[in-house]
Amino acid sequence: MAGLTRFRLLPECYSEVLRLDPGTSISRNFIRKLAISGSVRTVYSGNRRLIDLDDLLRVLNEVDGRATEPEEAIGTIRKVR
């Protein structure tokens, strides 16, 4: 049984994050968006979305620095993409 993936519903994932970090600023909606965007592994059982809890915790623990560094300087002309 040790090899089973821990799939949980959204409220259960949120409860686990709160248990690990009682002062967290992460919301249910943020976890939902991670699941919908494909950043976290999910499977469907009927109309219920089951979220891979271990994958969610891995994603939340990753630090890539993109949120802390501005993409470009403010007040300059930006390249059209």
N, C-alpha and C positions, 0 to 999 in steps of 0.2 A: 504493500500500500504506500510505501515511501515515494514511489515514482509518480504518483498521481498529481496532476496539475490542480491547484486550488482555484477553481472557478467560483465566483461569488456574484450575487446580484449587486446592483449599485448601492443600495442602502447598507449592505454588509461590508462592502469595500470602504465606504465612507466611515463606518463605525470602526473598522480596523485602523484606518489612518488616524482617526481621533484618539484611539486607544494608544497608538504609538507616539503621537504628538498632540497632547490635549490643547495646546495653544495654536494649532495650525490655522492658517488663513486659506487653506484649500477648501473649495466648496464642492458640493455634489455636482453642480453644473460643470465645473472644471473637469472632474473625473468623467462625466458624461461626454464632454467634448473630446477628451483624449480617446475614449472608446470609439466614438463616431468617426474621428479623423483617421483611425487606424494606427495611432501611436502606441496603443495597448492592444494586445491580442484579445479577441472576443469570439464567442460562439453563440449561436442562437438556439434556444430550446423553445420551439413554438414561437411566440411573440416576445419572449423574454431574452434580454441580452445578458449573457454571463461573461463577466470580466475576469481575466487571468490576474489574480491578486498578486502573485509573485512578479509578473511583468509590470503591473502598475507600480509596485514599490520600487522596482528597478528604474523605471522611467522617472519617478519622483526623486530618486537619489542621484540621478545623473546631473552633472553640472557642465554645461557647454559654454557658458559665458555670453551667449547671444543677447540675453535680456539686459545685461549690464553695460554693454558697449553700444554707443549710438552708431547707426549704420553710416551716416554721413554728417558733416558739420551743419549746424543750423544756420540758415541765412545764406546758403550758397545755392548755386544753380545745380539741380539734380539731373542726372542722366535719365532720359526717357527709356523705359524698359519695354 
